[in-house]
Amino acid sequence: MMIVGTPAESNQMSLALERQIFERRSNGEGLRASCTLITGFLGSGKTTLVRHILHHRAELRIAVLVNDYADLDIDSLLLDTHSVNAAFGLPSVSLVNGCACCKVSGKFKEAVDKVLRNKHNFDYLVIETSGLADPIKIAKDLRSMGVQLDMIVTVVDVEALEKVVSLPIALNQLRIADLVLVNKCDLATLGTISDVEDWIERETKGSKAVRCRFCRVPLDLVLNIVNLERKPSSSTASVKAFDGVLSHEAFSGSAYYKPSIYESSEPPNSGSSESKSLDMNCRIISEQGKDLPMSETHPMGSMSSLSFTSSVPLSLNKVQSIVTDQMFHSKGLIRAKGVLWLKENRHIRLILHWSGKKRSEATYNGQWECPPFNSIVFIGFNMNELESLQQAFADSQIDLHASISNPLSTKERCEANGFVDTIAADSRFKVLREASHSQGEDFTHDNRTCITFGLAGSPLQGISEADLNEALMHFVNGRGVIFLIAVTSSRQDHLLQLALDNTNNNSEDVWKELSMAAASVRTKFFKNTHRCRCDLKEHNH
Ligand SMILES: Nc1nc2c(ncn2[C@@H]2O[C@H](COP(=O)(O)OP(=O)(O)OP(=O)(O)O)[C@@H](O)[C@H]2O)c(=O)[nH]1
């Protein structure tokens, strides 16, 4: 199967989708709130999908509700749901600390109610559940509240699925899916991808599975607009029985609709060992050691969350070593995400992610438009590990009161300069900036050399620097030796940065790692391109 969903395809799809919604509006329809429920395990790519939908929605009025597990509303921040919803006159509802794990209640219920009261203001509702939610119960509750649940999309991290399928909640998320997005295909081999597809086919009894990367799929695959203008016909009596869920039967590929699951008040396979463990009476501990408010029992057992917030910038080399040492070697850390403010790049906001099979990234998220801050959530099984991570981030704050910065020693300076020379001399790379102590970070207490660089692309061969550098970052960070951060937008060139810290790695080791990664990434990108013959001619002359 092909990997679907280039941006061009998505744009075409959103035009078709827009036309249908327009027809629907002019027919006076739209009295019910059509909705896609997006589910999937922690870090699988749900927010990435919502961002993709919002990015390609064109004129569609899409309202978004995001329910996060932890006590910081990171997803809403990333998606800017408050302004998206405010544009439709919808209330700005914060669902902080409101994991809708097993039912729609509390703040989440309030939010759904408010959105439903305003349903004439938008065309389509997208709800992203928390990564620990049981969508079977949530789907049932939403329907009983009057939400027209058109489609349940489950996002799967193809690389990490093996690791999470032993968890009952992850299985339930899959079994209810109308559509499974087999995401992160860029990180897995073809063999792994097809094994996962076979497994999904068996477990879901035939739900449609679509391969993708960064959830880039045509919009009408995940928003059920194909049949919005079709009236229910008398021949679809069985469909009528499911109030509001009219479109699935007529959807091309009837495997999309599994009425038995929507109808059932029990999770599928109830009575099996998996669903028994769903009822485990385990408690979640929040930062204050209290149960999270929306769930007294939780299917994930002793999963805990802790957060770190601060309004003092962090040091890049300390963050680097937290990621490569503590996070990479942790046994129970499942997910971390948040916003970073680094002293080396004080004007930009970075988004930190830790997910799946020990994958980490820190990416550019624009310039600060508010007072800068750090805000990170950690989710995992081992509270001690989470606490020491929280402490490590606290220790990586710079000392604002230190008036004199420590100068680099001669050895450090030589090593740093040597590294920059090596990377600059390699034609695969370009070094863009050397930011070091000489830039006058006079409030810093630990001074290290920070290098900004990227792989050189090849416009003639259609290989963009943004793609190359994004792949380089994923490759390098996935090995856990060094941690690269992306300090420019991927739409531009995705420049990478690293702080050379010879207390952890010497520059030779760092260069070996980078060079090997560059070779691997370039082989992948350039393997189907032909070398220009000009240089051959030159050589022959
Ligand atoms: N390499 C790669 N990374 C991806 C892909 N899709 C998403 N990611 C990354 O995976 C991480 C998690 O993505 P999110 O969209 O935040 O995942 P989520 O399911 O919303 O996470 P939770 O809400 O915490 O459960 C981020 O670092 C994304 O950039 C993909 O196709 N390939």
PDBQT file of the ligand as one rigid body, heavy atoms in Angstrom, charges set to zero:
ROOT
HETATM    1  N1  LIG A 601       9.119  10.726  12.894  1.00  0.00    +0.000 N 
HETATM    2  C1  LIG A 601       7.821  10.946  13.061  1.00  0.00    +0.000 A 
HETATM    3  N2  LIG A 601       7.387  11.557  14.172  1.00  0.00    +0.000 NA
HETATM    4  C2  LIG A 601       6.071  11.791  14.288  1.00  0.00    +0.000 A 
HETATM    5  C3  LIG A 601       5.131  11.381  13.305  1.00  0.00    +0.000 A 
HETATM    6  N3  LIG A 601       3.891  11.752  13.731  1.00  0.00    +0.000 NA
HETATM    7  C4  LIG A 601       4.059  12.359  14.916  1.00  0.00    +0.000 A 
HETATM    8  N4  LIG A 601       5.366  12.380  15.259  1.00  0.00    +0.000 N 
HETATM    9  C5  LIG A 601       5.980  12.905  16.477  1.00  0.00    +0.000 C 
HETATM   10  O1  LIG A 601       5.498  12.133  17.575  1.00  0.00    +0.000 OA
HETATM   11  C6  LIG A 601       5.453  12.935  18.748  1.00  0.00    +0.000 C 
HETATM   12  C7  LIG A 601       4.087  12.819  19.397  1.00  0.00    +0.000 C 
HETATM   13  O2  LIG A 601       3.117  13.372  18.511  1.00  0.00    +0.000 OA
HETATM   14  P1  LIG A 601       1.726  13.952  19.062  1.00  0.00    +0.000 P 
HETATM   15  O3  LIG A 601       0.905  14.304  17.869  1.00  0.00    +0.000 OA
HETATM   16  O4  LIG A 601       1.958  15.006  20.063  1.00  0.00    +0.000 OA
HETATM   17  O5  LIG A 601       1.156  12.660  19.769  1.00  0.00    +0.000 OA
HETATM   18  P2  LIG A 601      -0.202  12.540  20.634  1.00  0.00    +0.000 P 
HETATM   19  O6  LIG A 601      -0.799  11.240  20.297  1.00  0.00    +0.000 OA
HETATM   20  O7  LIG A 601      -1.057  13.740  20.436  1.00  0.00    +0.000 OA
HETATM   21  O8  LIG A 601       0.393  12.541  22.098  1.00  0.00    +0.000 OA
HETATM   22  P3  LIG A 601      -0.479  12.581  23.476  1.00  0.00    +0.000 P 
HETATM   23  O9  LIG A 601      -1.539  13.621  23.301  1.00  0.00    +0.000 OA
HETATM   24  O10 LIG A 601       0.513  12.939  24.522  1.00  0.00    +0.000 OA
HETATM   25  O11 LIG A 601      -1.028  11.234  23.660  1.00  0.00    +0.000 OA
HETATM   26  C8  LIG A 601       5.832  14.331  18.300  1.00  0.00    +0.000 C 
HETATM   27  O12 LIG A 601       7.203  14.473  18.547  1.00  0.00    +0.000 OA
HETATM   28  C9  LIG A 601       5.556  14.324  16.801  1.00  0.00    +0.000 C 
HETATM   29  O13 LIG A 601       6.350  15.247  16.073  1.00  0.00    +0.000 OA
HETATM   30  C10 LIG A 601       5.623  10.711  12.149  1.00  0.00    +0.000 A 
HETATM   31  O14 LIG A 601       4.895  10.270  11.265  1.00  0.00    +0.000 OA
HETATM   32  N5  LIG A 601       6.968  10.514  12.095  1.00  0.00    +0.000 N 
ENDROOT
TORSDOF 0
